[in-house]
């Protein structure tokens, strides 16, 4: 009878240690999950800001202004436009 009681005591202690270990690991994983979720929210905010910045930099009026001011580009003059056919020969002059 004493052997059975000793064996049950050892099994009980091992189960208790396993329970404590699994609870500790679960708490650690929950903390890690919360940190990663905060990081994901931060990245979402940064992504939104970058999208806004990209749309600002790519606005047609801004690109057109820079092309004119810095690159000295100008709109195409229709009198100098030559339309070519599919073989590369000038088809018509507009």
PDB file of N, CA, C and O in Angstrom:
ATOM      1  N   UNK A   1       0.819  -1.192   0.000  1.00  0.00           N
ATOM      2  CA  UNK A   1       0.000   0.000   0.000  1.00  0.00           C
ATOM      3  C   UNK A   1       0.866   1.260   0.000  1.00  0.00           C
ATOM      4  O   UNK A   1       0.519   2.250  -0.644  1.00  0.00           O
ATOM      5  N   UNK A   2       1.958   1.229   0.698  1.00  0.00           N
ATOM      6  CA  UNK A   2       2.850   2.382   0.787  1.00  0.00           C
ATOM      7  C   UNK A   2       3.467   2.683  -0.582  1.00  0.00           C
ATOM      8  O   UNK A   2       3.657   3.843  -0.945  1.00  0.00           O
ATOM      9  N   UNK A   3       3.775   1.621  -1.335  1.00  0.00           N
ATOM     10  CA  UNK A   3       4.343   1.821  -2.669  1.00  0.00           C
ATOM     11  C   UNK A   3       3.351   2.512  -3.595  1.00  0.00           C
ATOM     12  O   UNK A   3       3.733   3.389  -4.369  1.00  0.00           O
ATOM     13  N   UNK A   4       2.103   2.132  -3.522  1.00  0.00           N
ATOM     14  CA  UNK A   4       1.064   2.733  -4.345  1.00  0.00           C
ATOM     15  C   UNK A   4       0.904   4.209  -3.987  1.00  0.00           C
ATOM     16  O   UNK A   4       0.786   5.069  -4.860  1.00  0.00           O
ATOM     17  N   UNK A   5       0.903   4.481  -2.681  1.00  0.00           N
ATOM     18  CA  UNK A   5       0.782   5.872  -2.236  1.00  0.00           C
ATOM     19  C   UNK A   5       1.989   6.697  -2.699  1.00  0.00           C
ATOM     20  O   UNK A   5       1.829   7.838  -3.132  1.00  0.00           O
ATOM     21  N   UNK A   6       3.178   6.132  -2.611  1.00  0.00           N
ATOM     22  CA  UNK A   6       4.381   6.833  -3.046  1.00  0.00           C
ATOM     23  C   UNK A   6       4.337   7.066  -4.560  1.00  0.00           C
ATOM     24  O   UNK A   6       4.688   8.147  -5.034  1.00  0.00           O
ATOM     25  N   UNK A   7       3.919   6.080  -5.294  1.00  0.00           N
ATOM     26  CA  UNK A   7       3.799   6.208  -6.739  1.00  0.00           C
ATOM     27  C   UNK A   7       2.772   7.283  -7.119  1.00  0.00           C
ATOM     28  O   UNK A   7       3.014   8.080  -8.025  1.00  0.00           O
ATOM     29  N   UNK A   8       1.635   7.305  -6.431  1.00  0.00           N
ATOM     30  CA  UNK A   8       0.609   8.315  -6.690  1.00  0.00           C
ATOM     31  C   UNK A   8       1.104   9.707  -6.316  1.00  0.00           C
ATOM     32  O   UNK A   8       0.755  10.686  -6.977  1.00  0.00           O
ATOM     33  N   UNK A   9       1.913   9.805  -5.264  1.00  0.00           N
ATOM     34  CA  UNK A   9       2.475  11.085  -4.859  1.00  0.00           C
ATOM     35  C   UNK A   9       3.434  11.607  -5.934  1.00  0.00           C
ATOM     36  O   UNK A   9       3.419  12.794  -6.258  1.00  0.00           O
ATOM     37  N   UNK A  10       4.259  10.727  -6.478  1.00  0.00           N
ATOM     38  CA  UNK A  10       5.193  11.121  -7.532  1.00  0.00           C
ATOM     39  C   UNK A  10       4.429  11.564  -8.780  1.00  0.00           C
ATOM     40  O   UNK A  10       4.779  12.569  -9.399  1.00  0.00           O
ATOM     41  N   UNK A  11       3.396  10.821  -9.147  1.00  0.00           N
ATOM     42  CA  UNK A  11       2.580  11.189 -10.295  1.00  0.00           C
ATOM     43  C   UNK A  11       1.895  12.534 -10.054  1.00  0.00           C
ATOM     44  O   UNK A  11       1.828  13.366 -10.959  1.00  0.00           O
ATOM     45  N   UNK A  12       1.388  12.750  -8.841  1.00  0.00           N
ATOM     46  CA  UNK A  12       0.740  14.001  -8.497  1.00  0.00           C
ATOM     47  C   UNK A  12       1.723  15.175  -8.584  1.00  0.00           C
ATOM     48  O   UNK A  12       1.369  16.229  -9.112  1.00  0.00           O
ATOM     49  N   UNK A  13       2.941  15.013  -8.078  1.00  0.00           N
ATOM     50  CA  UNK A  13       3.951  16.072  -8.134  1.00  0.00           C
ATOM     51  C   UNK A  13       4.324  16.361  -9.584  1.00  0.00           C
ATOM     52  O   UNK A  13       4.449  17.526  -9.961  1.00  0.00           O
ATOM     53  N   UNK A  14       4.502  15.335 -10.398  1.00  0.00           N
ATOM     54  CA  UNK A  14       4.822  15.538 -11.817  1.00  0.00           C
ATOM     55  C   UNK A  14       3.695  16.258 -12.547  1.00  0.00           C
ATOM     56  O   UNK A  14       3.958  17.132 -13.373  1.00  0.00           O
ATOM     57  N   UNK A  15       2.459  15.909 -12.258  1.00  0.00           N
ATOM     58  CA  UNK A  15       1.312  16.592 -12.873  1.00  0.00           C
ATOM     59  C   UNK A  15       1.272  18.056 -12.439  1.00  0.00           C
ATOM     60  O   UNK A  15       0.995  18.934 -13.256  1.00  0.00           O
ATOM     61  N   UNK A  16       1.541  18.324 -11.176  1.00  0.00           N
ATOM     62  CA  UNK A  16       1.538  19.705 -10.685  1.00  0.00           C
ATOM     63  C   UNK A  16       2.641  20.520 -11.354  1.00  0.00           C
ATOM     64  O   UNK A  16       2.426  21.671 -11.734  1.00  0.00           O
ATOM     65  N   UNK A  17       3.818  19.924 -11.495  1.00  0.00           N
ATOM     66  CA  UNK A  17       4.924  20.617 -12.167  1.00  0.00           C
ATOM     67  C   UNK A  17       4.560  20.871 -13.640  1.00  0.00           C
ATOM     68  O   UNK A  17       4.834  21.948 -14.168  1.00  0.00           O
ATOM     69  N   UNK A  18       3.959  19.903 -14.283  1.00  0.00           N
ATOM     70  CA  UNK A  18       3.528  20.070 -15.670  1.00  0.00           C
ATOM     71  C   UNK A  18       2.487  21.170 -15.810  1.00  0.00           C
ATOM     72  O   UNK A  18       2.525  21.943 -16.768  1.00  0.00           O
ATOM     73  N   UNK A  19       1.561  21.245 -14.866  1.00  0.00           N
ATOM     74  CA  UNK A  19       0.529  22.274 -14.890  1.00  0.00           C
ATOM     75  C   UNK A  19       1.140  23.667 -14.740  1.00  0.00           C
ATOM     76  O   UNK A  19       0.803  24.589 -15.483  1.00  0.00           O
ATOM     77  N   UNK A  20       2.045  23.803 -13.765  1.00  0.00           N
ATOM     78  CA  UNK A  20       2.692  25.099 -13.546  1.00  0.00           C
ATOM     79  C   UNK A  20       3.502  25.505 -14.776  1.00  0.00           C
ATOM     80  O   UNK A  20       3.475  26.666 -15.184  1.00  0.00           O
ATOM     81  N   UNK A  21       4.215  24.559 -15.359  1.00  0.00           N
ATOM     82  CA  UNK A  21       5.026  24.845 -16.543  1.00  0.00           C
ATOM     83  C   UNK A  21       4.147  25.266 -17.716  1.00  0.00           C
ATOM     84  O   UNK A  21       4.473  26.225 -18.415  1.00  0.00           O
ATOM     85  N   UNK A  22       3.054  24.572 -17.940  1.00  0.00           N
ATOM     86  CA  UNK A  22       2.180  24.912 -19.060  1.00  0.00           C
ATOM     87  C   UNK A  22       1.502  26.268 -18.845  1.00  0.00           C
ATOM     88  O   UNK A  22       1.327  27.023 -19.801  1.00  0.00           O
ATOM     89  N   UNK A  23       1.120  26.587 -17.607  1.00  0.00           N
ATOM     90  CA  UNK A  23       0.525  27.895 -17.338  1.00  0.00           C
ATOM     91  C   UNK A  23       1.548  29.013 -17.555  1.00  0.00           C
ATOM     92  O   UNK A  23       1.220  30.064 -18.105  1.00  0.00           O
ATOM     93  N   UNK A  24       2.766  28.784 -17.128  1.00  0.00           N
ATOM     94  CA  UNK A  24       3.816  29.785 -17.327  1.00  0.00           C
ATOM     95  C   UNK A  24       4.052  30.020 -18.809  1.00  0.00           C
ATOM     96  O   UNK A  24       4.168  31.162 -19.254  1.00  0.00           O
ATOM     97  N   UNK A  25       4.122  28.947 -19.564  1.00  0.00           N
ATOM     98  CA  UNK A  25       4.337  29.076 -21.010  1.00  0.00           C
ATOM     99  C   UNK A  25       3.167  29.792 -21.678  1.00  0.00           C
ATOM    100  O   UNK A  25       3.372  30.617 -22.568  1.00  0.00           O
ATOM    101  N   UNK A  26       1.951  29.484 -21.260  1.00  0.00           N
ATOM    102  CA  UNK A  26       0.767  30.128 -21.824  1.00  0.00           C
ATOM    103  C   UNK A  26       0.787  31.629 -21.539  1.00  0.00           C
ATOM    104  O   UNK A  26       0.486  32.430 -22.423  1.00  0.00           O
ATOM    105  N   UNK A  27       1.138  32.013 -20.322  1.00  0.00           N
ATOM    106  CA  UNK A  27       1.212  33.446 -19.987  1.00  0.00           C
ATOM    107  C   UNK A  27       2.291  34.140 -20.808  1.00  0.00           C
ATOM    108  O   UNK A  27       2.098  35.260 -21.280  1.00  0.00           O
ATOM    109  N   UNK A  28       3.417  33.474 -20.976  1.00  0.00           N
ATOM    110  CA  UNK A  28       4.495  34.031 -21.780  1.00  0.00           C
ATOM    111  C   UNK A  28       4.036  34.223 -23.226  1.00  0.00           C
ATOM    112  O   UNK A  28       4.313  35.260 -23.830  1.00  0.00           O
ATOM    113  N   UNK A  29       3.345  33.244 -23.779  1.00  0.00           N
ATOM    114  CA  UNK A  29       2.870  33.342 -25.162  1.00  0.00           C
ATOM    115  C   UNK A  29       1.808  34.423 -25.329  1.00  0.00           C
ATOM    116  O   UNK A  29       1.770  35.091 -26.362  1.00  0.00           O
ATOM    117  N   UNK A  30       0.954  34.605 -24.342  1.00  0.00           N
ATOM    118  CA  UNK A  30      -0.057  35.663 -24.412  1.00  0.00           C
ATOM    119  C   UNK A  30       0.626  37.027 -24.415  1.00  0.00           C
ATOM    120  O   UNK A  30       0.236  37.915 -25.174  1.00  0.00           O
ATOM    121  N   UNK A  31       1.637  37.199 -23.578  1.00  0.00           N
ATOM    122  CA  UNK A  31       2.388  38.455 -23.570  1.00  0.00           C
ATOM    123  C   UNK A  31       3.072  38.711 -24.896  1.00  0.00           C
ATOM    124  O   UNK A  31       3.071  39.837 -25.394  1.00  0.00           O
ATOM    125  N   UNK A  32       3.650  37.680 -25.467  1.00  0.00           N
ATOM    126  CA  UNK A  32       4.302  37.807 -26.777  1.00  0.00           C
ATOM    127  C   UNK A  32       3.281  38.144 -27.862  1.00  0.00           C
ATOM    128  O   UNK A  32       3.562  38.957 -28.742  1.00  0.00           O
ATOM    129  N   UNK A  33       2.105  37.530 -27.807  1.00  0.00           N
ATOM    130  CA  UNK A  33       1.045  37.820 -28.769  1.00  0.00           C
ATOM    131  C   UNK A  33       0.612  39.278 -28.681  1.00  0.00           C
ATOM    132  O   UNK A  33       0.424  39.928 -29.709  1.00  0.00           O
ATOM    133  N   UNK A  34       0.452  39.798 -27.468  1.00  0.00           N
ATOM    134  CA  UNK A  34       0.056  41.192 -27.291  1.00  0.00           C
ATOM    135  C   UNK A  34       1.115  42.137 -27.836  1.00  0.00           C
ATOM    136  O   UNK A  34       0.776  43.152 -28.446  1.00  0.00           O
ATOM    137  N   UNK A  35       2.394  41.825 -27.627  1.00  0.00           N
ATOM    138  CA  UNK A  35       3.470  42.658 -28.177  1.00  0.00           C
ATOM    139  C   UNK A  35       3.421  42.662 -29.702  1.00  0.00           C
ATOM    140  O   UNK A  35       3.560  43.716 -30.324  1.00  0.00           O
ATOM    141  N   UNK A  36       3.227  41.508 -30.298  1.00  0.00           N
ATOM    142  CA  UNK A  36       3.169  41.417 -31.755  1.00  0.00           C
ATOM    143  C   UNK A  36       1.951  42.136 -32.322  1.00  0.00           C
ATOM    144  O   UNK A  36       2.028  42.729 -33.398  1.00  0.00           O
ATOM    145  N   UNK A  37       0.836  42.090 -31.613  1.00  0.00           N
ATOM    146  CA  UNK A  37      -0.361  42.797 -32.064  1.00  0.00           C
ATOM    147  C   UNK A  37      -0.143  44.312 -31.998  1.00  0.00           C
ATOM    148  O   UNK A  37      -0.592  45.035 -32.888  1.00  0.00           O
ATOM    149  N   UNK A  38       0.536  44.801 -30.961  1.00  0.00           N
ATOM    150  CA  UNK A  38       0.864  46.228 -30.879  1.00  0.00           C
ATOM    151  C   UNK A  38       1.778  46.619 -32.038  1.00  0.00           C
ATOM    152  O   UNK A  38       1.606  47.672 -32.651  1.00  0.00           O
ATOM    153  N   UNK A  39       2.738  45.766 -32.324  1.00  0.00           N
ATOM    154  CA  UNK A  39       3.665  46.028 -33.428  1.00  0.00           C
ATOM    155  C   UNK A  39       2.910  46.052 -34.764  1.00  0.00           C
ATOM    156  O   UNK A  39       3.194  46.890 -35.620  1.00  0.00           O
ATOM    157  N   UNK A  40       1.963  45.145 -34.940  1.00  0.00           N
ATOM    158  CA  UNK A  40       1.166  45.102 -36.175  1.00  0.00           C
ATOM    159  C   UNK A  40       0.342  46.378 -36.321  1.00  0.00           C
ATOM    160  O   UNK A  40       0.228  46.916 -37.422  1.00  0.00           O
ATOM    161  N   UNK A  41      -0.236  46.869 -35.218  1.00  0.00           N
ATOM    162  CA  UNK A  41      -0.998  48.123 -35.284  1.00  0.00           C
ATOM    163  C   UNK A  41      -0.084  49.285 -35.653  1.00  0.00           C
ATOM    164  O   UNK A  41      -0.470  50.159 -36.430  1.00  0.00           O
ATOM    165  N   UNK A  42       1.117  49.298 -35.102  1.00  0.00           N
ATOM    166  CA  UNK A  42       2.077  50.349 -35.436  1.00  0.00           C
ATOM    167  C   UNK A  42       2.423  50.300 -36.917  1.00  0.00           C
ATOM    168  O   UNK A  42       2.492  51.336 -37.579  1.00  0.00           O
ATOM    169  N   UNK A  43       2.639  49.105 -37.432  1.00  0.00           N
ATOM    170  CA  UNK A  43       2.948  48.960 -38.854  1.00  0.00           C
ATOM    171  C   UNK A  43       1.769  49.371 -39.730  1.00  0.00           C
ATOM    172  O   UNK A  43       1.974  49.940 -40.802  1.00  0.00           O
ATOM    173  N   UNK A  44       0.544  49.096 -39.297  1.00  0.00           N
ATOM    174  CA  UNK A  44      -0.634  49.515 -40.057  1.00  0.00           C
ATOM    175  C   UNK A  44      -0.710  51.040 -40.145  1.00  0.00           C
ATOM    176  O   UNK A  44      -1.009  51.595 -41.203  1.00  0.00           O
ATOM    177  N   UNK A  45      -0.436  51.712 -39.021  1.00  0.00           N
ATOM    178  CA  UNK A  45      -0.455  53.176 -39.017  1.00  0.00           C
ATOM    179  C   UNK A  45       0.632  53.708 -39.941  1.00  0.00           C
ATOM    180  O   UNK A  45       0.388  54.632 -40.718  1.00  0.00           O
ATOM    181  N   UNK A  46       1.825  53.135 -39.863  1.00  0.00           N
ATOM    182  CA  UNK A  46       2.923  53.574 -40.720  1.00  0.00           C
ATOM    183  C   UNK A  46       2.598  53.338 -42.194  1.00  0.00           C
ATOM    184  O   UNK A  46       2.915  54.173 -43.041  1.00  0.00           O
ATOM    185  N   UNK A  47       1.967  52.201 -42.502  1.00  0.00           N
ATOM    186  CA  UNK A  47       1.589  51.905 -43.885  1.00  0.00           C
ATOM    187  C   UNK A  47       0.596  52.943 -44.408  1.00  0.00           C
ATOM    188  O   UNK A  47       0.718  53.407 -45.542  1.00  0.00           O
ATOM    189  N   UNK A  48      -0.378  53.303 -43.587  1.00  0.00           N
ATOM    190  CA  UNK A  48      -1.339  54.325 -43.985  1.00  0.00           C
ATOM    191  C   UNK A  48      -0.659  55.661 -44.249  1.00  0.00           C
ATOM    192  O   UNK A  48      -0.993  56.352 -45.212  1.00  0.00           O
ATOM    193  N   UNK A  49       0.296  56.025 -43.394  1.00  0.00           N
ATOM    194  CA  UNK A  49       1.028  57.273 -43.597  1.00  0.00           C
ATOM    195  C   UNK A  49       1.848  57.224 -44.885  1.00  0.00           C
ATOM    196  O   UNK A  49       1.917  58.212 -45.616  1.00  0.00           O
ATOM    197  N   UNK A  50       2.462  56.087 -45.160  1.00  0.00           N
ATOM    198  CA  UNK A  50       3.249  55.952 -46.381  1.00  0.00           C
ATOM    199  C   UNK A  50       2.373  56.009 -47.626  1.00  0.00           C
ATOM    200  O   UNK A  50       2.777  56.574 -48.642  1.00  0.00           O
ATOM    201  N   UNK A  51       1.187  55.433 -47.556  1.00  0.00           N
ATOM    202  CA  UNK A  51       0.272  55.509 -48.694  1.00  0.00           C
ATOM    203  C   UNK A  51      -0.146  56.957 -48.952  1.00  0.00           C
ATOM    204  O   UNK A  51      -0.226  57.395 -50.099  1.00  0.00           O
ATOM    205  N   UNK A  52      -0.409  57.689 -47.875  1.00  0.00           N
ATOM    206  CA  UNK A  52      -0.775  59.097 -48.016  1.00  0.00           C
ATOM    207  C   UNK A  52       0.383  59.884 -48.613  1.00  0.00           C
ATOM    208  O   UNK A  52       0.186  60.718 -49.497  1.00  0.00           O
ATOM    209  N   UNK A  53       1.581  59.619 -48.131  1.00  0.00           N
ATOM    210  CA  UNK A  53       2.755  60.302 -48.659  1.00  0.00           C
ATOM    211  C   UNK A  53       2.967  59.977 -50.133  1.00  0.00           C
ATOM    212  O   UNK A  53       3.291  60.860 -50.928  1.00  0.00           O
ATOM    213  N   UNK A  54       2.785  58.708 -50.496  1.00  0.00           N
ATOM    214  CA  UNK A  54       2.948  58.310 -51.898  1.00  0.00           C
ATOM    215  C   UNK A  54       1.930  59.018 -52.783  1.00  0.00           C
ATOM    216  O   UNK A  54       2.271  59.485 -53.869  1.00  0.00           O
ATOM    217  N   UNK A  55       0.692  59.100 -52.331  1.00  0.00           N
ATOM    218  CA  UNK A  55      -0.322  59.768 -53.151  1.00  0.00           C
ATOM    219  C   UNK A  55      -0.015  61.260 -53.279  1.00  0.00           C
ATOM    220  O   UNK A  55      -0.309  61.869 -54.308  1.00  0.00           O
ATOM    221  N   UNK A  56       0.569  61.845 -52.246  1.00  0.00           N
ATOM    222  CA  UNK A  56       0.946  63.261 -52.317  1.00  0.00           C
ATOM    223  C   UNK A  56       2.074  63.469 -53.317  1.00  0.00           C
ATOM    224  O   UNK A  56       2.027  64.390 -54.133  1.00  0.00           O
ATOM    225  N   UNK A  57       3.082  62.618 -53.252  1.00  0.00           N
ATOM    226  CA  UNK A  57       4.236  62.767 -54.152  1.00  0.00           C
ATOM    227  C   UNK A  57       3.870  62.485 -55.604  1.00  0.00           C
ATOM    228  O   UNK A  57       4.512  63.013 -56.512  1.00  0.00           O
ATOM    229  N   UNK A  58       2.865  61.673 -55.835  1.00  0.00           N
ATOM    230  CA  UNK A  58       2.521  61.262 -57.201  1.00  0.00           C
ATOM    231  C   UNK A  58       1.379  62.079 -57.802  1.00  0.00           C
ATOM    232  O   UNK A  58       0.884  61.743 -58.878  1.00  0.00           O
ATOM    233  N   UNK A  59       0.954  63.144 -57.125  1.00  0.00           N
ATOM    234  CA  UNK A  59      -0.149  63.955 -57.663  1.00  0.00           C
ATOM    235  C   UNK A  59       0.255  64.535 -59.024  1.00  0.00           C
ATOM    236  O   UNK A  59       1.385  64.981 -59.221  1.00  0.00           O
ATOM    237  N   UNK A  60      -0.691  64.512 -59.938  1.00  0.00           N
ATOM    238  CA  UNK A  60      -0.426  64.933 -61.311  1.00  0.00           C
ATOM    239  C   UNK A  60       0.069  66.379 -61.367  1.00  0.00           C
ATOM    240  O   UNK A  60       1.008  66.686 -62.102  1.00  0.00           O
ATOM    241  N   UNK A  61      -0.551  67.254 -60.607  1.00  0.00           N
ATOM    242  CA  UNK A  61      -0.154  68.671 -60.650  1.00  0.00           C
ATOM    243  C   UNK A  61       1.265  68.860 -60.138  1.00  0.00           C
ATOM    244  O   UNK A  61       2.008  69.688 -60.665  1.00  0.00           O
ATOM    245  N   UNK A  62       1.644  68.112 -59.130  1.00  0.00           N
ATOM    246  CA  UNK A  62       3.000  68.217 -58.598  1.00  0.00           C
ATOM    247  C   UNK A  62       4.022  67.731 -59.619  1.00  0.00           C
ATOM    248  O   UNK A  62       5.042  68.382 -59.845  1.00  0.00           O
ATOM    249  N   UNK A  63       3.743  66.586 -60.232  1.00  0.00           N
ATOM    250  CA  UNK A  63       4.650  66.028 -61.244  1.00  0.00           C
ATOM    251  C   UNK A  63       4.768  66.987 -62.427  1.00  0.00           C
ATOM    252  O   UNK A  63       5.859  67.204 -62.954  1.00  0.00           O
ATOM    253  N   UNK A  64       3.647  67.554 -62.835  1.00  0.00           N
ATOM    254  CA  UNK A  64       3.657  68.487 -63.961  1.00  0.00           C
ATOM    255  C   UNK A  64       4.456  69.747 -63.615  1.00  0.00           C
ATOM    256  O   UNK A  64       5.211  70.242 -64.452  1.00  0.00           O
ATOM    257  N   UNK A  65       4.304  70.260 -62.419  1.00  0.00           N
ATOM    258  CA  UNK A  65       5.036  71.458 -62.003  1.00  0.00           C
ATOM    259  C   UNK A  65       6.538  71.202 -61.966  1.00  0.00           C
ATOM    260  O   UNK A  65       7.320  72.021 -62.447  1.00  0.00           O
ATOM    261  N   UNK A  66       6.943  70.071 -61.399  1.00  0.00           N
ATOM    262  CA  UNK A  66       8.372  69.734 -61.326  1.00  0.00           C
ATOM    263  C   UNK A  66       8.930  69.514 -62.728  1.00  0.00           C
ATOM    264  O   UNK A  66      10.047  69.939 -63.024  1.00  0.00           O
ATOM    265  N   UNK A  67       8.164  68.857 -63.589  1.00  0.00           N
ATOM    266  CA  UNK A  67       8.627  68.625 -64.958  1.00  0.00           C
ATOM    267  C   UNK A  67       8.879  69.951 -65.666  1.00  0.00           C
ATOM    268  O   UNK A  67       9.843  70.074 -66.422  1.00  0.00           O
ATOM    269  N   UNK A  68       8.037  70.930 -65.434  1.00  0.00           N
ATOM    270  CA  UNK A  68       8.213  72.222 -66.076  1.00  0.00           C
ATOM    271  C   UNK A  68       9.325  73.044 -65.456  1.00  0.00           C
ATOM    272  O   UNK A  68      10.132  73.644 -66.166  1.00  0.00           O
ATOM    273  N   UNK A  69       9.369  73.071 -64.113  1.00  0.00           N
ATOM    274  CA  UNK A  69      10.332  73.932 -63.437  1.00  0.00           C
ATOM    275  C   UNK A  69      11.751  73.354 -63.444  1.00  0.00           C
ATOM    276  O   UNK A  69      12.698  74.034 -63.840  1.00  0.00           O
ATOM    277  N   UNK A  70      11.890  72.144 -63.021  1.00  0.00           N
ATOM    278  CA  UNK A  70      13.233  71.575 -62.854  1.00  0.00           C
ATOM    279  C   UNK A  70      13.772  70.920 -64.121  1.00  0.00           C
ATOM    280  O   UNK A  70      14.962  71.021 -64.417  1.00  0.00           O
ATOM    281  N   UNK A  71      12.907  70.254 -64.861  1.00  0.00           N
ATOM    282  CA  UNK A  71      13.367  69.532 -66.053  1.00  0.00           C
ATOM    283  C   UNK A  71      13.148  70.312 -67.340  1.00  0.00           C
ATOM    284  O   UNK A  71      13.550  69.878 -68.419  1.00  0.00           O
ATOM    285  N   UNK A  72      12.506  71.466 -67.214  1.00  0.00           N
ATOM    286  CA  UNK A  72      12.224  72.336 -68.366  1.00  0.00           C
ATOM    287  C   UNK A  72      11.451  71.594 -69.470  1.00  0.00           C
ATOM    288  O   UNK A  72      11.689  71.799 -70.660  1.00  0.00           O
ATOM    289  N   UNK A  73      10.550  70.758 -69.056  1.00  0.00           N
ATOM    290  CA  UNK A  73       9.699  70.046 -70.020  1.00  0.00           C
ATOM    291  C   UNK A  73       8.475  70.909 -70.302  1.00  0.00           C
ATOM    292  O   UNK A  73       8.091  71.741 -69.480  1.00  0.00           O
ATOM    293  N   UNK A  74       7.874  70.712 -71.447  1.00  0.00           N
ATOM    294  CA  UNK A  74       6.673  71.456 -71.803  1.00  0.00           C
ATOM    295  C   UNK A  74       5.699  70.502 -72.474  1.00  0.00           C
ATOM    296  O   UNK A  74       6.092  69.430 -72.934  1.00  0.00           O
ATOM    297  N   UNK A  75       4.416  70.891 -72.530  1.00  0.00           N
ATOM    298  CA  UNK A  75       3.430  70.021 -73.189  1.00  0.00           C
ATOM    299  C   UNK A  75       3.766  69.846 -74.667  1.00  0.00           C
ATOM    300  O   UNK A  75       4.414  70.699 -75.273  1.00  0.00           O
ATOM    301  N   UNK A  76       3.325  68.749 -75.228  1.00  0.00           N
ATOM    302  CA  UNK A  76       3.588  68.435 -76.624  1.00  0.00           C
ATOM    303  C   UNK A  76       2.863  69.427 -77.541  1.00  0.00           C
ATOM    304  O   UNK A  76       1.693  69.745 -77.330  1.00  0.00           O
ATOM    305  N   UNK A  77       3.573  69.902 -78.549  1.00  0.00           N
ATOM    306  CA  UNK A  77       3.005  70.827 -79.528  1.00  0.00           C
ATOM    307  C   UNK A  77       2.369  69.999 -80.646  1.00  0.00           C
ATOM    308  O   UNK A  77       3.071  69.257 -81.334  1.00  0.00           O
ATOM    309  N   UNK A  78       1.054  70.113 -80.837  1.00  0.00           N
ATOM    310  CA  UNK A  78       0.387  69.302 -81.868  1.00  0.00           C
ATOM    311  C   UNK A  78       0.933  69.531 -83.277  1.00  0.00           C
ATOM    312  O   UNK A  78       0.850  68.630 -84.113  1.00  0.00           O
ATOM    313  N   UNK A  79       1.487  70.706 -83.562  1.00  0.00           N
ATOM    314  CA  UNK A  79       2.008  70.956 -84.910  1.00  0.00           C
ATOM    315  C   UNK A  79       3.281  70.152 -85.167  1.00  0.00           C
ATOM    316  O   UNK A  79       3.684  69.990 -86.319  1.00  0.00           O
ATOM    317  N   UNK A  80       3.909  69.653 -84.122  1.00  0.00           N
ATOM    318  CA  UNK A  80       5.142  68.880 -84.293  1.00  0.00           C
ATOM    319  C   UNK A  80       4.921  67.381 -84.111  1.00  0.00           C
ATOM    320  O   UNK A  80       5.883  66.618 -84.029  1.00  0.00           O
ATOM    321  N   UNK A  81       3.662  66.959 -84.048  1.00  0.00           N
ATOM    322  CA  UNK A  81       3.328  65.557 -83.821  1.00  0.00           C
ATOM    323  C   UNK A  81       3.236  64.816 -85.138  1.00  0.00           C
ATOM    324  O   UNK A  81       2.540  65.251 -86.055  1.00  0.00           O
ATOM    325  N   UNK A  82       3.934  63.702 -85.235  1.00  0.00           N
ATOM    326  CA  UNK A  82       3.865  62.847 -86.415  1.00  0.00           C
ATOM    327  C   UNK A  82       3.345  61.489 -85.964  1.00  0.00           C
ATOM    328  O   UNK A  82       3.913  60.867 -85.066  1.00  0.00           O
ATOM    329  N   UNK A  83       2.276  61.037 -86.580  1.00  0.00           N
ATOM    330  CA  UNK A  83       1.689  59.744 -86.251  1.00  0.00           C
ATOM    331  C   UNK A  83       2.227  58.731 -87.238  1.00  0.00           C
ATOM    332  O   UNK A  83       2.125  58.941 -88.447  1.00  0.00           O
ATOM    333  N   UNK A  84       2.794  57.644 -86.760  1.00  0.00           N
ATOM    334  CA  UNK A  84       3.355  56.609 -87.635  1.00  0.00           C
ATOM    335  C   UNK A  84       2.395  55.439 -87.709  1.00  0.00           C
ATOM    336  O   UNK A  84       1.663  55.162 -86.758  1.00  0.00           O
ATOM    337  N   UNK A  85       2.399  54.747 -88.852  1.00  0.00           N
ATOM    338  CA  UNK A  85       1.579  53.547 -88.965  1.00  0.00           C
ATOM    339  C   UNK A  85       2.338  52.390 -88.309  1.00  0.00           C
ATOM    340  O   UNK A  85       3.408  52.591 -87.736  1.00  0.00           O
ATOM    341  N   UNK A  86       1.792  51.204 -88.394  1.00  0.00           N
ATOM    342  CA  UNK A  86       2.391  50.064 -87.691  1.00  0.00           C
ATOM    343  C   UNK A  86       3.745  49.645 -88.235  1.00  0.00           C
ATOM    344  O   UNK A  86       4.468  48.913 -87.559  1.00  0.00           O
ATOM    345  N   UNK A  87       4.119  50.085 -89.441  1.00  0.00           N
ATOM    346  CA  UNK A  87       5.411  49.741 -90.015  1.00  0.00           C
ATOM    347  C   UNK A  87       6.466  50.801 -89.744  1.00  0.00           C
ATOM    348  O   UNK A  87       7.627  50.619 -90.110  1.00  0.00           O
ATOM    349  N   UNK A  88       6.091  51.895 -89.114  1.00  0.00           N
ATOM    350  CA  UNK A  88       7.030  52.939 -88.754  1.00  0.00           C
ATOM    351  C   UNK A  88       7.081  54.091 -89.705  1.00  0.00           C
ATOM    352  O   UNK A  88       7.772  55.075 -89.443  1.00  0.00           O
ATOM    353  N   UNK A  89       6.368  54.004 -90.811  1.00  0.00           N
ATOM    354  CA  UNK A  89       6.376  55.107 -91.766  1.00  0.00           C
ATOM    355  C   UNK A  89       5.387  56.182 -91.310  1.00  0.00           C
ATOM    356  O   UNK A  89       4.341  55.860 -90.745  1.00  0.00           O
ATOM    357  N   UNK A  90       5.710  57.456 -91.550  1.00  0.00           N
ATOM    358  CA  UNK A  90       4.770  58.525 -91.179  1.00  0.00           C
ATOM    359  C   UNK A  90       3.471  58.369 -91.947  1.00  0.00           C
ATOM    360  O   UNK A  90       3.475  58.279 -93.174  1.00  0.00           O
ATOM    361  N   UNK A  91       2.380  58.339 -91.239  1.00  0.00           N
ATOM    362  CA  UNK A  91       1.073  58.163 -91.875  1.00  0.00           C
ATOM    363  C   UNK A  91       0.449  59.509 -92.194  1.00  0.00           C
ATOM    364  O   UNK A  91       0.083  59.776 -93.339  1.00  0.00           O
ATOM    365  N   UNK A  92       0.331  60.334 -91.206  1.00  0.00           N
ATOM    366  CA  UNK A  92      -0.253  61.657 -91.408  1.00  0.00           C
ATOM    367  C   UNK A  92       0.467  62.643 -90.517  1.00  0.00           C
ATOM    368  O   UNK A  92       1.076  62.283 -89.509  1.00  0.00           O
ATOM    369  N   UNK A  93       0.379  63.863 -90.908  1.00  0.00           N
ATOM    370  CA  UNK A  93       0.953  64.904 -90.075  1.00  0.00           C
ATOM    371  C   UNK A  93      -0.205  65.728 -89.540  1.00  0.00           C
ATOM    372  O   UNK A  93      -1.062  66.178 -90.301  1.00  0.00           O
ATOM    373  N   UNK A  94      -0.226  65.920 -88.248  1.00  0.00           N
ATOM    374  CA  UNK A  94      -1.339  66.667 -87.644  1.00  0.00           C
ATOM    375  C   UNK A  94      -0.880  68.009 -87.177  1.00  0.00           C
ATOM    376  O   UNK A  94      -1.675  68.781 -86.641  1.00  0.00           O
TER     377      UNK A  94
END
